[in-house]
Amino acid sequence: MRLRNRSLHTIVGCALVLSAAGGAQEHQNTEHTWDYSTTRGPGHWGDLKPEFAPCKNGHRQSPIDIRGPVKADLPPIQFDYKPSPLNIVDNGHTILITYSPGSFITVGGKRYELKQFHFHRPSEEKINGKRYDMAVHLVHADEKGNAAVVAILLEKGEGNDLIGRLWKDMPKEKEKVESEKDVQIDADGLLPPDHSYYTFLGSLTTPPCSEDVTWFVLKHPVSVSASEIEQFSKLYRNDARPTQPLYGRVVLESK
């Protein structure tokens, strides 16, 4: 479950960007050694760099196709998100929003701080073979470096106020951070009313595909408008890694 400091710093550079101390934005590996559609795509990630080896050799990789989960008496996810100044970047792989310190989830007494969230089109996760139009991944870490990701499935329907607001400030250039200190956003606007979930041990879904990440996939999707989906698709029509084998892992479902 422990994500070492080296792995955590890799999150910074690989579409899972964390805020450095003092709120500064870190960018590493900006050379974009990997992508989703060429000879540097998901099927080749594990060969691009030695540190990417888990992408092809790992046995707890994400995303997965959730089928036949085991119902269990699981603790609820307690969300305690606070507003944050808008800090948004197109990092060459996705649209990513860095979150200011002070927002947390608590699960079974374990507390994880929200670091950032980003989007995938279509959803990387599948539920009984079904992909959704999009997904948003909210990336958290505890004080020891253990990582936890909350995945929220997005389906076409009514517009989402928060996503609509984010898209208004979508960066015009890649690698350029748009900061609006006077604009406050609240990640609560991404959550469905029902917080029931599936959970399993997995990995980062981008290189270096580091394992020992706790995943919480919320069971109930959130709606986004067709225009919101299309606006993201103009930049990233497919930024989703294919699903990975379970290798005997058990997926639990909250009652």
C-alpha positions, 0 to 999 in steps of 0.5 A: 500500500505504501507508495515510495517518495520516488513513485509519488514524485513520478506521479507529479510528472505523469498526468498525476501531478501533485502540488509541491510544498508552497503550492508550486506546480511541478512538471517533470518528464515533459518530453512526453515519452508515451502516448495513447495511439502510436508506437509509444502507446499502451501496448508499448509503455513497458518497453519505453523506459526501465522504470515503466516495466510495471506497465507490462510486468505488473500483476495489480494493474489498472484499470479493470473491468469490474465483474462479479464484485463481492458485496461486503460491509465496507466503511463509507467514504467521507468526503471533506472537500473545500473550495480551491483556487482554480489551477488548470493545465493541459499537460499533453495527456489530459486536462488536470486541475491541481487542488490546494491543501486541506481537502480530504477523504476518510475511509475506515479511519484512513485519511487521504488528501486531495492533490489533483483531479483529471479526466479520461475519455472514454472511461478507463474503468468498465462495469460489466464490460461497459465503458462510460463516456468519460471519467474523472480521477480524483487523486489523493495521498496520505502523509506516508505516501499511500495513494488512493484514487476515487474514480467517478464515471461520467455519462451523457445527460444534463450538463455539470456546472463545475465541468462547464466552469472548468472548460471555460478556462481550459488552457489554450496551450499545452504545458501552460498552467492557467491560474485564477486565484479569484476563481474558486472551484469545489470538487464536491461538484463532481460527486454523485449523491450516492457514494457507494463504491467498488474497491480494489488494489491497482496501479497508476493508469499511466506510466510508470504504472506504479502499483499499490494504489487503492481504488474507489470506483463510485457505482453511480455515474454523474451526467455531463452534457454532449457539448462538454464531452465534445469540447474535451474530445477536441483535445483528447478523443481517447486518453484511456488505457485498456483494461488489465487482467485481474490476476486473482484480485478480489473486487469488493462492493459496498452494500 
